[in-house]
Amino acid sequence: MIAIGLAAGVVAGLLGVGGGVLFVPGLVLLVGLSQHHAEATSLLAIVPVAIVGTYRQDRYGNVRRSDALLLGSLSIVGAAGGVVLANALSGALLRDAFAGLMVLVAAQLTHRALRPGAARAASAGAPEER
């Protein structure tokens, strides 16, 4: 649990993810929780990670507060609906959906990284084209 928490905190602070990409698989594979329990535990564990990460990033001037408030407000509604949907699905289907999401995210990141000019834009600090 300590290693999962530390790794998720580092990834969250470094890459801006909530840590769930490590919490959920770690809790399922290493701790033996069900998919439902791992996802619910991850959601609660994200709260302090998000608070600390946001506080530190805000001190660097990296937080766009109006955008964060809008995203956070809408996410509350989405999370409530997602919990209802998750509880209606089997653990196996939920696990497969989580894995599919991770594959899609990896594919998108790979595609963007391999795009011509992506390395030049990233090293210059310029925002990438969408």
trRosetta pair geometry for C-beta under 8 A, 3 or more apart (Angstrom, degrees):
i j d omega theta_ij theta_ji phi_ij phi_ji
1 4 5.7 -54 -146 37 31 112
1 5 6.2 30 156 -18 65 109
1 31 6.7 65 -76 -89 84 125
2 5 5.9 -58 -148 38 28 110
2 6 6.2 23 158 -14 65 109
3 6 5.9 -56 -142 40 29 107
3 7 6.0 26 160 -16 65 111
4 7 6.0 -60 -145 40 25 108
4 8 6.1 21 159 -16 64 112
4 22 6.4 172 -161 143 75 100
4 23 6.5 98 165 -113 112 51
4 26 3.8 144 -123 152 122 153
4 27 7.0 111 -173 -56 162 67
4 30 6.6 -173 -62 64 124 144
4 31 7.6 -46 -21 -35 158 116
5 8 5.9 -59 -144 39 26 108
5 9 6.3 27 157 -20 63 108
5 45 7.4 -121 -113 -164 90 131
6 9 5.7 -56 -148 35 29 112
6 10 6.5 28 156 -18 65 105
7 10 5.9 -55 -150 35 31 109
7 11 6.3 26 155 -14 66 108
7 22 5.4 -144 112 178 106 156
7 26 7.6 151 65 -74 128 151
8 11 5.8 -56 -143 41 32 109
8 12 6.0 35 156 -24 66 108
8 19 3.3 71 174 -159 105 107
8 20 7.8 81 -147 -38 123 21
8 22 4.2 -159 -87 75 85 123
8 23 5.2 49 -104 -54 153 83
8 26 7.4 -110 -50 14 115 148
8 45 7.6 33 110 135 155 128
8 49 6.8 -61 129 -107 102 153
9 12 5.6 -53 -143 35 28 113
9 13 6.3 21 161 -11 64 108
9 19 6.5 12 -65 -101 37 134
9 49 5.9 -138 -107 -121 72 104
9 52 7.8 -4 -147 80 104 139
10 13 6.1 -61 -147 42 27 104
10 14 5.9 16 160 -12 65 117
11 14 5.9 -63 -137 45 26 106
11 15 5.5 -25 -178 27 66 116
11 17 6.0 -29 138 57 98 109
11 19 6.2 130 74 -107 102 63
11 21 7.0 -113 136 66 147 108
11 22 5.7 130 31 -17 151 135
12 15 7.2 -70 -117 55 12 76
12 16 7.3 30 -171 -140 48 6
12 17 5.7 -101 -107 79 58 59
12 18 6.0 13 -119 -163 112 16
12 19 4.2 -31 -57 -54 120 92
12 49 4.9 -1 125 173 174 120
12 50 7.6 -101 -175 -74 134 50
12 53 5.3 -103 139 -70 103 147
13 52 7.7 -48 -83 113 108 100
13 53 5.1 -148 -95 -111 66 97
13 56 6.8 4 -137 70 108 146
16 53 7.5 146 -120 169 48 136
16 57 7.9 68 -103 -86 92 153
17 20 7.1 -115 158 38 101 75
17 21 5.5 -11 152 5 150 121
18 21 7.9 121 61 -5 69 79
18 42 7.9 95 119 164 113 98
18 46 4.4 5 178 -137 118 119
18 49 6.4 110 -168 96 62 128
18 50 6.1 -14 -125 -70 91 100
19 22 5.8 -61 -172 47 62 100
19 23 5.3 64 132 -28 88 111
19 42 7.4 -166 102 -158 87 93
19 45 6.9 -101 98 118 132 107
19 46 6.1 -178 50 -105 105 75
19 49 5.0 -52 -7 169 141 171
20 23 5.0 -53 -121 43 39 112
20 24 5.4 34 180 -20 75 106
20 39 7.8 43 -154 -134 116 65
20 42 4.6 88 -120 168 86 132
20 43 7.7 32 -96 -70 124 50
20 46 6.2 -13 -52 -77 98 121
21 24 7.2 -33 -123 31 14 103
21 25 7.5 1 166 5 45 110
21 102 6.6 128 -139 -110 98 108
22 25 6.6 -68 -149 48 31 98
22 26 5.5 28 161 -19 69 122
23 26 5.9 -72 -146 43 20 110
23 27 5.9 14 165 -17 64 113
23 38 7.2 159 136 178 80 87
23 41 7.2 -155 167 104 117 90
23 42 3.9 137 112 -115 134 101
23 45 5.8 169 -128 75 148 141
23 46 7.6 -110 0 -62 161 83
24 27 6.1 -58 -142 37 24 106
24 28 6.4 16 161 -12 62 110
24 35 7.7 34 -170 -148 103 67
24 38 4.9 100 -144 141 62 114
24 39 5.8 27 -114 -84 114 64
24 42 5.1 -28 -64 -51 78 155
24 98 6.2 -126 137 -167 151 150
25 28 5.8 -62 -145 42 31 107
25 29 5.5 5 169 1 71 118
26 29 6.5 -63 -125 50 21 93
26 30 5.1 -23 -169 25 63 122
26 31 6.9 52 139 -7 68 102
27 30 7.1 -42 -87 54 13 84
27 31 4.8 -34 -149 40 51 127
27 33 4.5 -19 156 33 97 129
27 37 7.4 -139 148 109 127 85
27 38 3.8 160 93 -127 123 98
27 41 5.9 161 -132 73 163 135
27 42 6.8 -135 4 -54 144 96
28 31 7.5 26 -12 52 9 82
28 32 7.6 40 -170 -119 31 11
28 33 5.9 -80 -88 68 46 77
28 34 7.6 1 -116 171 86 12
28 35 6.1 22 -100 -88 128 59
28 38 4.8 -41 -54 -55 83 163
28 95 7.2 125 -139 -116 161 112
31 38 7.8 148 63 -99 117 100
33 37 4.2 -126 -176 94 109 115
33 38 4.4 143 96 -62 123 83
33 41 6.6 -61 -160 8 171 142
34 37 4.6 88 52 12 82 103
34 38 6.8 -148 88 -8 38 89
34 91 5.3 -81 -177 -119 101 142
35 38 5.8 -57 -144 37 28 112
35 39 6.3 24 160 -16 64 107
35 91 4.2 147 30 -159 114 84
35 92 7.7 178 -4 -57 148 21
35 94 4.6 149 130 92 139 117
35 95 4.6 -114 -93 -62 143 88
35 98 7.2 -165 -155 0 115 140
36 39 6.2 -59 -148 37 26 105
36 40 6.3 20 157 -14 63 111
36 86 6.6 140 -120 151 83 107
36 87 7.1 78 -135 -100 126 61
36 91 5.9 -85 -20 -98 92 91
36 94 6.7 80 -67 66 69 169
37 40 5.8 -58 -143 41 30 108
37 41 6.0 30 158 -19 66 110
38 41 5.8 -56 -143 39 27 110
38 42 6.1 31 155 -23 63 108
39 42 5.6 -52 -146 35 30 115
39 43 6.6 37 154 -25 63 100
39 86 6.5 -132 99 -160 152 151
39 94 7.1 -95 -21 166 147 129
39 98 7.5 -139 -83 -80 117 138
40 43 5.8 -48 -152 27 33 113
40 44 7.0 25 153 -11 62 102
40 83 8.0 75 -100 -126 92 102
41 44 6.0 -59 -155 39 34 105
41 45 6.1 30 151 -18 68 112
42 45 5.5 -59 -141 42 31 111
42 46 6.3 45 156 -36 65 100
43 46 5.8 -47 -154 17 28 117
43 79 7.3 126 -144 -155 132 123
44 47 6.2 -34 -172 0 42 114
45 48 7.3 -57 -172 36 46 93
45 49 6.7 37 143 -11 72 118
46 49 5.4 -72 -151 48 40 113
46 50 5.5 40 157 -25 80 110
47 50 6.1 -58 -145 35 22 107
47 51 6.5 21 157 -18 60 108
48 51 5.5 -53 -145 36 36 113
48 52 6.2 29 161 -14 70 106
49 52 6.3 -60 -148 41 26 104
49 53 6.0 21 158 -14 64 115
50 53 5.9 -59 -138 44 27 109
50 54 5.9 26 163 -19 64 112
51 54 6.1 -59 -145 38 22 108
51 55 6.3 24 157 -21 61 110
52 55 5.7 -55 -147 35 29 113
52 56 6.4 22 159 -13 64 108
53 56 6.0 -60 -147 40 28 106
53 57 6.1 21 158 -13 66 111
54 57 5.8 -58 -140 43 29 107
54 58 5.9 34 158 -25 66 108
54 63 6.2 68 -162 -96 80 141
54 68 7.3 110 -139 -151 125 148
55 58 5.8 -56 -147 33 25 113
55 59 6.8 29 153 -23 60 102
56 59 5.8 -50 -156 27 33 114
56 60 7.2 23 149 -9 62 103
57 60 5.8 -60 -158 40 39 107
57 62 4.4 -80 178 68 91 117
57 63 5.4 108 111 -50 101 95
58 61 7.4 48 -176 -76 36 20
58 62 7.1 -104 -80 53 27 69
58 63 4.2 -25 -92 12 77 135
58 65 7.9 58 -121 -74 113 95
63 68 5.8 -4 -174 -36 100 145
64 67 4.1 33 103 24 112 118
64 68 6.3 155 82 -20 59 88
65 68 5.4 -56 -141 38 33 113
65 69 6.2 33 160 -20 68 104
66 69 5.9 -52 -148 35 30 110
66 70 6.5 29 154 -17 62 107
67 70 5.8 -57 -149 38 32 111
67 71 6.1 28 156 -15 67 109
68 71 5.9 -56 -143 41 29 108
68 72 5.9 29 158 -19 64 112
69 72 5.7 -55 -140 40 27 112
69 73 6.1 28 160 -20 63 108
70 73 6.0 -57 -147 35 26 109
70 74 6.4 16 160 -8 63 110
71 74 6.1 -64 -146 44 27 104
71 75 5.9 32 155 -27 65 112
72 75 5.5 -55 -143 33 28 115
72 76 7.0 39 156 -30 61 95
73 76 6.1 -45 -162 16 32 112
73 77 7.7 23 147 -7 59 100
74 77 5.9 -54 -162 36 43 109
74 78 6.3 39 146 -15 72 111
75 78 5.3 -57 -142 45 38 113
75 79 5.8 43 157 -26 71 104
76 79 5.9 -51 -145 33 26 111
76 80 6.7 27 155 -19 60 104
77 80 6.0 -55 -153 32 31 110
77 81 6.6 24 153 -10 64 108
78 81 5.8 -60 -150 42 33 108
78 82 6.0 35 153 -24 68 110
79 82 5.4 -54 -142 37 31 115
79 83 6.4 37 157 -25 64 101
80 83 6.0 -50 -153 28 29 111
80 84 7.0 28 150 -15 60 103
81 84 5.8 -54 -155 34 37 111
81 85 6.4 32 151 -14 68 108
82 85 5.6 -56 -146 41 34 110
82 86 5.9 37 155 -23 69 107
83 86 5.6 -50 -140 35 30 112
83 87 6.4 26 160 -16 63 107
84 87 6.2 -61 -152 38 26 107
84 88 6.7 23 151 -19 61 110
85 88 5.7 -63 -153 35 33 111
85 89 6.7 24 154 -18 67 109
86 89 5.9 -64 -151 35 33 108
86 94 5.9 67 -149 -116 82 128
89 93 4.7 -117 -179 86 108 120
89 94 4.9 132 106 -58 123 90
89 97 7.5 -8 164 -4 164 141
90 93 4.6 90 57 10 85 101
90 94 6.8 -150 93 -5 43 88
91 94 5.6 -57 -146 39 31 113
91 95 6.1 35 155 -23 66 106
92 95 5.7 -52 -148 34 30 113
92 96 6.4 27 154 -16 64 107
93 96 5.7 -54 -146 39 32 111
93 97 6.3 35 153 -21 65 105
94 97 5.7 -53 -147 35 30 112
94 98 6.5 32 153 -19 63 104
95 98 5.8 -55 -151 35 30 111
95 99 6.4 29 152 -16 65 107
96 99 5.6 -53 -145 39 33 112
96 100 6.2 37 153 -22 65 106
97 100 5.6 -52 -147 36 31 114
97 101 6.5 35 153 -21 63 102
98 101 5.8 -53 -153 32 31 112
98 102 6.6 30 151 -17 64 104
99 102 5.7 -55 -151 36 34 111
99 103 6.4 34 151 -19 66 104
100 103 5.6 -53 -148 35 33 112
100 104 6.4 33 154 -18 66 105
101 104 5.7 -55 -148 37 32 111
101 105 6.3 31 155 -18 66 106
102 105 5.8 -53 -146 37 31 111
102 106 6.3 32 154 -19 64 107
103 106 5.7 -56 -147 38 30 111
103 107 6.3 32 154 -21 65 107
104 107 5.7 -54 -146 36 30 112
104 108 6.4 29 156 -17 64 106
105 108 5.9 -56 -148 37 30 109
105 109 6.3 27 155 -16 65 108
106 109 5.9 -57 -146 39 30 109
106 110 6.1 31 156 -19 65 109
107 110 5.7 -56 -146 38 29 112
107 111 6.2 32 155 -21 64 107
108 111 5.7 -52 -146 35 30 113
108 112 6.4 27 156 -15 64 106
109 112 5.9 -56 -148 39 30 108
109 113 6.2 29 155 -19 65 109
110 113 5.7 -58 -144 38 29 110
110 114 6.2 15 161 -9 65 113
111 114 6.2 -67 -145 44 24 102
111 115 6.7 45 152 -47 61 96
112 115 5.7 -35 -154 0 34 119
112 118 6.0 141 158 -127 63 143
112 128 6.7 66 -170 151 114 164
113 118 5.7 -179 -147 122 26 150
113 119 7.7 56 -168 -65 67 78
114 118 7.0 40 50 27 12 145
115 118 4.4 99 65 -42 87 119
117 120 5.2 -59 -155 42 56 115
117 121 5.8 54 150 -22 83 105
118 121 6.0 -58 -147 39 30 108
118 122 6.2 26 157 -17 66 111
118 128 6.4 17 -131 -121 78 127
119 122 5.8 -58 -144 39 29 110
119 123 6.2 22 161 -15 65 110
120 123 6.2 -60 -145 39 25 104
120 124 6.3 18 158 -13 62 113
121 124 5.9 -63 -146 42 27 107
121 126 4.8 -88 -158 73 77 102
121 127 7.5 -37 172 101 115 19
121 128 5.2 110 118 -96 144 71
121 129 7.7 -116 -112 -5 166 76
122 125 7.8 41 177 -68 30 25
122 128 7.0 1 -65 -63 78 107
